[in-house]
Amino acid sequence: MATDELAKKLERRVNINEGDEETVIKSSQVFNPYTEFKEFSRKQIQDFQKIFNKYDTGKDKFIDFHELKLMMEKLEAPQTHLSLKAMIKEIDEDNDGKINFR
C-alpha cells in the first residue's frame, strides 16, 4: 500500500518534470500583494482588498460562483451562468473554480 502511494507520487513527479503535467499553485503559499503588484500603490491594493472582502460573503478568502453572481447583480451588470463560469475560468490560476485575491 505504501509502495503504491510512493509509486504514484514518483510517477507524478516524472510527469511534471517531463512537462506532461502542470504543477498546481497551492493557495497556502505566502502571497504579498505589495511586492508582487508593484504597478499599484499600497492605497490602491488596500482599496482592492476592501472591495474583495465586501463581496467575499463566506469569509473564506475566495469569491465563488454564487458570490460573483451576487456581486455582478449588485453592480447592476448581471451575467448569464456561462459568462460567470467563463469569468472564473479566465482568472482562476489553480483551477479550483474560485477567485482568490491574488
Summary of the structure (lengths in Angstrom):
residues: 102
radius of gyration: 17.9
end to end distance: 38.0
largest distance: 55.3
contacts: 201
relative contact order: 0.12
helix: 55%
strand: 4%
